[in-house]
Amino acid sequence: MHRVELLNEQRFSCPYCGANIVLLINAEDAGADFIEDCQVCCQPIRCLVSFDQNDEMVLTVMTGDEA
């Protein structure tokens, strides 16, 4: 039996240029901290994946130099 991975489509705006970006995030990525380059301006976007108290996936994005 194969395990089905559920992907969540997360939409956000680039913190540099405002371009609309769509990422597919796996629910198992909770706690992940990664860099995704903007497809328009090529700037590094820091992405943090977590879940809120209602088990809803939350994607937090910031510029690459923000703490």
C-alpha positions as CSV (number, residue, x, y, z in Angstrom):
1,M,0.0,0.0,0.0
2,H,1.4,3.4,-1.0
3,R,1.0,6.4,1.3
4,V,-0.6,9.4,-0.3
5,E,1.2,12.6,0.4
6,L,-1.1,15.6,0.8
7,L,0.2,18.8,-0.6
8,N,-1.2,22.2,0.4
9,E,-1.2,25.1,-2.1
10,Q,0.2,28.1,-0.3
11,R,-0.1,31.5,-1.9
12,F,1.8,34.6,-0.9
13,S,3.3,37.8,-2.2
14,C,7.0,38.3,-2.6
15,P,8.2,40.5,0.3
16,Y,10.6,42.3,-2.2
17,C,8.6,42.9,-5.4
18,G,5.0,41.9,-4.5
19,A,4.8,39.2,-7.2
20,N,2.1,36.5,-6.5
21,I,3.8,33.1,-5.7
22,V,2.4,29.7,-5.2
23,L,4.2,26.9,-3.3
24,L,3.1,23.3,-2.8
25,I,3.9,22.4,0.8
26,N,3.8,18.8,2.1
27,A,2.1,18.5,5.5
28,E,5.2,16.7,6.8
29,D,7.2,19.9,6.2
30,A,6.0,21.3,9.5
31,G,8.9,22.9,11.2
32,A,10.7,23.4,7.9
33,D,12.8,26.6,7.4
34,F,13.9,27.0,3.8
35,I,14.8,29.6,1.1
36,E,12.7,29.9,-2.1
37,D,13.9,32.3,-4.7
38,C,11.2,34.6,-6.2
39,Q,10.4,33.6,-9.7
40,V,10.2,37.3,-10.8
41,C,13.0,39.2,-9.0
42,C,15.1,36.2,-8.0
43,Q,15.5,37.5,-4.4
44,P,15.8,34.9,-1.5
45,I,12.5,34.5,0.4
46,R,12.8,32.7,3.8
47,C,9.8,30.3,4.3
48,L,8.8,28.9,7.7
49,V,6.2,26.1,7.8
50,S,4.1,25.5,10.9
51,F,0.6,24.6,12.1
52,D,-1.7,26.7,14.2
53,Q,-3.8,25.6,17.2
54,N,-6.5,24.4,14.8
55,D,-4.0,22.2,12.8
56,E,-4.2,24.6,9.9
57,M,-0.9,24.9,8.0
58,V,0.7,28.3,8.3
59,L,3.4,29.6,5.9
60,T,5.4,32.6,7.1
61,V,7.5,34.4,4.6
62,M,10.1,37.1,5.1
63,T,13.1,38.6,3.3
64,G,16.2,36.4,3.4
65,D,18.0,38.8,5.8
66,E,15.2,39.0,8.4
67,A,15.7,37.0,11.6
